[in-house]
């Protein structure tokens, strides 16, 4: 894990993220039609372990190639690509798209949303998590957990 990921996905913050990821997945547990998943801004595929519905393929994308580790799951395909530009993906070729904490970082968010909608099959699922910036709870969590932890890592 690198700095950001060590800070956010371990300890108390890791526990909080576990709650967030599990809550995002609740509605999909019984779905049997979401076989092909694309996750944009996948980071180190930290969301992957929370996907409990059956699927056959997960395309995990990120522009930061140093984040990806080796995965022993034949269902994961790793691709270094920009979440705003999915021109290499055919229209309607995925059943579900996942984007967590990504939308606010994109220069062309509207174009990215159009691309994401294009690659999802009709009736598919689009899972987006955008933290409430600068929400009160986010600021408190950062002050109490993230910043002290990050300071100790430097």
Secondary structure as UniProt FT lines:
FT   HELIX           3..8
FT   HELIX           11..25
FT   HELIX           26..28
FT   TURN            29..30
FT   STRAND          36..40
FT   TURN            43..47
FT   HELIX           48..50
FT   STRAND          57..62
FT   HELIX           65..67
FT   TURN            74..75
FT   STRAND          76..80
FT   TURN            83..84
FT   TURN            87..88
FT   TURN            91..92
FT   STRAND          94..100
FT   HELIX           103..105
FT   TURN            107..108
FT   HELIX           109..119
FT   STRAND          120..129
FT   TURN            133..134
FT   HELIX           136..141
FT   HELIX           142..146
FT   HELIX           147..153
//
